[in-house]
């Protein structure tokens, strides 16, 4: 059992989905089953069926996003009910920021799963499949200014600053080979690096997403329900890199700007670690654990009920 009353909970985003995610929580903890049912009622589709069975929709952005959010909130509620888990600070990577805002009590769950379904649909419709792409740049202590200079006059942006050693770029697919060649010249002094093109369906967090900002803003206003901004300073903003402000307009603005701007995850991690070094990653995957290692913080990942039993109940 966790004794600390100063805990950080973080939530991964798109790409962490997997078939069967959350099923053990659903089957064993009633509040988790109720969470999936609440999402299904809100969306008018069987979320648990998409998550638990071989269903192609799980990897379609429109469905991926509400399915991940539902799973993460179901897991969080399950941890609270079974292990008395409670966090005081929250962060989420890209899509995960919505889970963090729900967890902190800023955004209502049922309305938010509808919001992220629309978000996913807008993101996919922003550009035809194959036109946009993303790639991870992996090396020790990446010089962000150097990388920005490489991207000058090219239709590609810095999408994610995940750690000192990993940055993701995003934009038009045809420009990536030229960037890779430029990087080979920059790193020719012998510093090892990797350039890994990602298997994604759209160029997230790039200027190409600018066109969906206005319709997404209207979605936030129309579907968003009653926000509770007083809880927002407990949650980090990907867009600003720091904590959200106690202001509805600011929260909405940050979420809209997140679509086409850099996810400043490294800054988010530093802000959260300054509050507490007891960090728990809650979700179907565990990408954030490795990022926290780069700032010297141990992040314990809860991806299933068995892992939760080991961490919170002291099981072997």
N, C-alpha and C positions, 0 to 999 in steps of 0.2 A: 504493500500500500504506500502511496506517495504521501509523505508528511508535509512537504513544502506547500505553502499557500501562495507562492509566487512562481507561476508556471506559464510557459509560452506554448501555444498550440499553433502549428503551421499546416497548411493544406496544399498539396501539389495540384497542378492544373492538367490541361489536356495533354494526352500522351501517357498518362498514368493508368488509363482504363485497361481492364482485362476482363475476359469472360469469367463469370462466377464471383465478381467483386461484391463483397458485402453479404454473400449468401449465408455464411456462418453466423453473422450477427442477426440477420433476418430470421433464421430458423430457431435461434436460441434466446433472443431477447425481445419481448413483446413490443417495446417502444421502437425498435428498429423496423419491425414489420409495419407498425403504424406509420412510420416515416415514409416508407416506400408507397404505402397506400395513399397517404396524403399527397405525395407528388403525382401519383397516377391520377387521382381525382382532379388535381389542378391542371394537368396536361391533357387529360382525356386519352391516355394510352397506358399500357401496362409496363411501367418502368422496371419492375422486378424481373419480368420475363426477358426484357432486352438485356439486362445486366447479367442474368444467370444462365442464359441459354446461348447457343451459337446463333447470333443474330447480327447480320451485316450492318444494321443500323447503329450498333454500338460504336462503330468507327466513322459514322457520318456526323459531322460537326454539330448539326442541329440537334441530334439525339445524344451525342457524346457528352455535351456540356451539362444538360440537366441530369443525366445519369451519374456523372461524377459528383456533382453537387449533392444529389440525393444520397449517394453512398457515403460521402464524407460526413454529412450531417447525421445520418443514421448511425454511423460508427461513433461519432462524438456523443450522441444521446445514449447509445449503449454503454459507452465507457462511464458516463456520468451515473447511469442507473446501477450498473453492476459493480463498479469500482470506486464510486464517489469521486470520479475525476473531475477536476474543475481548473480551468485556465483563467488567467487574468489579462494576458496579452495575446494578440492574434496577428497572424500574417498569412498570406496566401500568394502563390506564384501564378500570375496571370488570371486564369479562370478561378483559381483557388482563392483569390481575394474576395470573391463573392461568398464562398464558404466561411471565410474569416469574419466577414461582416454579419452573416447570419449567426455565427457562433457567439459573437459579441453582443447580439441583440439589437444590432443597428437596422438590419433588413429582415422582413418577415419571410419565412421559408417558402410557403406556397407561392407567393407572388414572385419570389426570386427565381424559382425553377422555371417559371414562365418567361421571365426576363432573359435568362441565359439561353433558353431555347431560341428565342428571337435573336439574341446576340449571335449564336452559332449559325443560324440561318442567314443573317445579314453578312457575316464574315465569309461564308461559303459563296454567296451570291455576288460578292464584291468583285470577284475576278474568276474567269473560267479556269477550270482545273488544268494544270500544266503551265499556265502563264507565269505564276509566281512560285517562289521556292524559298527555302531557308537553309542555312548551313551553320554548323558550330565550328568556331575557331578555338582550338585547345592548345594552350602553351602556358609556361610558367610566367606569372606576372605580366600579363598582356598590357601593352601600352595602348590605352583607349584612344589617345590623341593620334597616335600613329595609325591606328585602324580607321579612324574618322577621315584622316588624310587620304588613305587608300580608296575610300568610298566616294571621295569628292567627284562630282560631275557624273556619278553613276546612279542608276535608279534602284539603289539598295541602301538600307538603313540598319543601324544597330537596334536589334529587337530586344535582346535580353543581355544585361550584364549580370550573369549568374554567380560569378566568383572572380577572384583575381586571375583564375586560370581558364575560365570558359566564358566566351561571348558568342552570342548567336546573332547572325545577320539575316536580313529578310528583304525581299524585293523581287524584281523581275528575274526569272530563271536564266534568261539569256546572258545576264551580266555576271553570273557566278563564275564561269570559267576564267574570265578576265581577272576577276579579283583573286582567284586561286593562283594565277600566274604571277600577279603582283606580289602576293604573299611569299611565294617561293623566292623571289628576288630579295625581299626584305629580310627573310629568315635564313638567307644563304650563308650567313656567318657561322652557322652551326647550331643555333638555338633550335632544339626540336619543337615541332608543332604538328598539329593535325588539322585538316580541313575536311569536315564530315558533312555531306549534304544530307538533310533530314527528310524523312518520309512523311511529309505533311501535305495537306490538300489546299492550302492557301498561305500567302505570305503575311502571317500575323505580325502585328506591331510594326507595321511599315506604313509609308505614306499612301500605299494603295488602299489602306483601310479608312483613309480620310473621308471618303464619299459616304461611309455608313454612319458617321458620327451624328449627323442630324436625326436620321430615323431612330437611332439607338437612344438619343437624348429624349425623344418623344416617348419611346417605350418606357424609359425609366420614370418619366413623369406620369404616364397614364397607368402603368401596371404596378408601379413601385410601392403602392400602399403607403402606410404611415412609417416613415423613417424615424428612428430614434437617435438623433445626432449626438446626444450627450454621451453615448457609448463609443462614438467613433474614435476618440483619441487613444483608445486601446488597440487600434488596428492600423497596421502600416499600409501606406498607399504605394503601389508600384510606380505610379506616375511621378510623385514628388520624391520618393525615396524615404520619406519620413512618415510620421503618424498623421492620420486624417485629422481634420479639425471638426469642432463641434458646430457644424454648419451644413444644412441640407444641400444648398447650392454647390458648396465646395465638394461634398461627397460625390454628387452627380457629375460634376465637372471632371473630377479625377478619374471616374470610371469611364467617362466618354473619351477623355484624352488618352487613357491607357490603350485604346484600340489601335492607335496609329503612332504611338510613341514608345520609347524604350522602357522595358520593365527593369527598374533599378533594384534588382533583388539583393545584390551585395549590400547596398545601403540599408535595405529593409532588415537584413540579417544583423547588421551592426547595431541598428536601433533596438531590435528585439533582444539581442545578447546583452545590451547595456542595462536592460530591465531585469533579466534573469538568464542564467546559463542552463536552466532546466527546460529543455526544448523537446517537444514531442511532435513528430510528423504523423498526421492522421489521414489516411487515404489508401486507395488500392495499390499504389506504387510508392517507391521511396527515393525519388530523385533528389530531394532536398537535403537528405542526410549527408551526402558527399559534399554539397556546397558549404554546409555548416562546418565541416572538417577544415576547410580552407581558412576559416577565421579562428580555428582552435576551439571550437565548441562541439561537444558531443550531442548529437540529435538522435533520440531514440525513435525508431519508426514503428508505427502500429499499422500493419497492413491486413491483419486478420485477428480473430479472437484468440487463437493459440499464442500469438505474439503478445497480445494484451495480457493474457494470463501470466506469462513469464515476467512481464514488466511490473504489473500492478499487484498481482497476487503472490509474487515470489515463487511461482512454480518452477520446477526444474525441467 
